[in-house]
Amino acid sequence: MNDCDAAHRFESLEVKFEICCFWWVQVHQDLIYQLIPQIYKRVFCIKEPAPRPVFKPICIGLDDAGKSTLLSSLAGESTDDIQPTKGFVIKAIQFDDCILNVKEIGGGDTVRPFWKHYYQGADAVIFVVNSACSEDEMIKASDALSETLEHPALRRLPLLVIGNCQDLNGARNVSQVIWIEE
């Protein structure tokens, strides 16, 4: 066997090896895509992050209190074209140490009687009030909050009252908004 025959034979084996490797990669592509990240993590000692706890508060308040705008801002979404919530919407708000799956329930007169059907499984109550609303609306908000807090599913849950619309003229300060929960 001369050098040309040996070189030709080696090239032939090399081609067969490449074809075999290409075929194996094509057949086992899903397996490779699963293994590469795992191998990388083991080689560089990267551990999976601990799962963040998920909390499920409900967000309620009268219509036009700013619930959707507030939650969209917290979620990092655009607030340019916010529409009033009809029924309910679940908004996921990501924090470094937890995730809030906030169930926002519309506050219109036709929706409020159905609030109680959404309380089950809630971890907290967020009540949003328009701090620049009329005195009648503030009394209406106070009544809605009082009725809400009487429900057995919400009795022992944490409560956050947010006085929204602080940038508007005539907005109530914290002490004027807090009286609604008493």
C-alpha positions in Angstrom: 0.0 0.0 0.0 1.5 3.3 -1.0 1.0 6.7 0.6 -1.8 7.7 -1.8 -3.9 4.6 -1.0 -3.4 5.3 2.8 -4.4 8.9 2.4 -7.4 8.0 0.3 -8.5 5.3 2.9 -8.0 7.8 5.8 -10.2 10.4 4.0 -12.8 7.7 3.3 -12.9 6.8 7.0 -13.0 10.5 8.0 -16.0 11.1 5.6 -17.8 8.0 7.1 -17.1 9.3 10.6 -18.5 12.7 9.7 -21.6 11.2 8.2 -22.1 8.9 11.2 -21.7 11.9 13.6 -24.1 14.0 11.5 -26.7 11.2 11.5 -26.4 10.7 15.3 -26.8 14.4 15.9 -29.9 14.6 13.7 -31.5 11.6 15.4 -30.6 12.6 19.0 -31.0 16.4 18.5 -33.5 16.8 21.3 -31.3 14.8 23.7 -28.3 17.0 22.9 -30.3 20.2 23.5 -31.3 18.9 26.9 -27.9 17.7 27.9 -25.8 20.7 26.9 -27.3 23.1 29.5 -27.0 20.4 32.2 -23.4 19.7 31.3 -22.6 23.5 31.3 -24.2 23.9 34.7 -22.3 21.0 36.2 -18.9 22.1 34.7 -19.3 25.6 36.0 -21.1 24.6 39.3 -24.2 26.6 38.5 -27.2 25.7 40.6 -30.8 26.1 39.7 -32.3 29.2 41.5 -34.6 28.4 44.3 -38.2 28.7 43.2 -39.8 32.0 44.2 -42.9 31.9 46.3 -46.1 32.8 44.5 -48.7 35.0 46.3 -52.3 35.5 45.0 -53.7 38.8 46.3 -57.0 40.2 45.0 -57.1 43.9 43.9 -60.5 45.6 44.2 -61.9 49.1 44.4 -64.6 51.2 42.8 -64.5 51.9 39.0 -62.0 54.6 37.9 -59.9 54.1 41.0 -56.8 53.3 38.9 -56.4 49.5 39.6 -55.5 48.6 36.0 -53.1 51.4 35.6 -51.4 50.7 38.9 -51.0 47.0 38.2 -49.8 47.6 34.6 -47.2 50.1 36.0 -46.0 47.5 38.5 -45.8 44.8 35.8 -43.7 47.1 33.6 -46.4 47.3 30.9 -47.6 50.3 29.0 -50.3 52.4 30.6 -51.2 54.4 27.5 -54.4 52.5 26.5 -55.9 51.1 29.7 -59.5 50.0 29.4 -61.8 49.5 32.4 -61.8 45.9 33.6 -64.9 43.9 32.8 -65.0 40.9 35.1 -61.5 40.1 36.2 -57.9 39.9 35.0 -54.9 38.1 36.5 -51.7 40.1 36.3 -48.3 38.5 37.1 -46.0 40.9 38.8 -42.4 39.6 39.0 -40.1 40.6 41.9 -36.7 39.3 42.7 -37.9 37.4 45.8 -41.5 36.5 44.8 -44.2 36.5 42.2 -47.6 38.2 42.7 -50.4 36.8 40.6 -52.8 39.7 41.3 -56.4 39.0 40.5 -57.9 42.4 39.6 -61.6 42.5 39.8 -63.6 45.2 38.0 -65.3 47.8 40.2 -68.3 48.8 38.3 -71.8 48.8 39.9 -72.7 45.6 37.9 -69.6 43.7 38.9 -69.3 44.5 42.6 -72.1 42.1 43.7 -69.9 39.3 42.2 -66.7 40.2 44.0 -67.4 37.5 46.7 -67.1 34.8 44.0 -63.4 35.6 43.5 -62.2 35.7 47.1 -61.4 32.0 47.6 -57.7 31.3 47.5 -56.7 35.0 48.0 -53.6 35.6 50.1 -54.2 39.3 50.7 -56.5 42.2 49.7 -55.4 45.3 47.9 -58.1 48.0 47.9 -57.5 50.9 45.6 -59.4 54.2 46.1 -59.3 57.3 44.0 -58.0 59.8 46.6 -59.3 62.7 44.4 -62.9 61.4 44.1 -66.0 63.2 45.5 -67.1 62.8 49.1 -70.0 60.5 47.9 -67.6 58.2 46.1 -65.4 58.1 49.1 -68.3 57.0 51.3 -69.3 54.4 48.6 -65.7 53.1 48.6 -65.7 52.9 52.4 -69.0 50.9 52.3 -67.6 48.6 49.6 -64.5 47.9 51.7 -66.4 47.3 54.9 -68.7 44.8 53.1 -65.7 43.1 51.5 -63.8 42.7 54.8 -66.9 41.0 56.4 -66.6 38.1 54.1 -65.3 35.0 55.9 -62.6 34.2 53.3 -61.0 37.6 53.8 -61.3 38.1 57.6 -57.7 37.3 58.5 -55.9 38.4 55.4 -53.5 41.3 55.2 -55.1 44.5 53.8 -53.3 47.2 51.7 -55.3 50.4 51.0 -53.8 52.5 48.3 -54.9 56.1 47.9 -54.3 56.4 44.1 -54.4 59.6 42.0 -52.3 61.6 44.4 -51.1 63.8 41.5 -54.6 65.2 40.9 -55.9 68.5 42.5 -58.0 67.9 45.6 -56.4 64.5 46.3 -56.8 63.4 49.9 -53.7 62.8 52.0 -53.0 59.5 53.8 -54.8 60.4 57.0 -57.9 61.4 55.0 -57.9 58.1 53.0 -57.2 55.9 56.0 -60.5 56.7 57.7 -62.4 54.6 55.1 -61.2 51.4 56.7 -62.3 52.3 60.2 
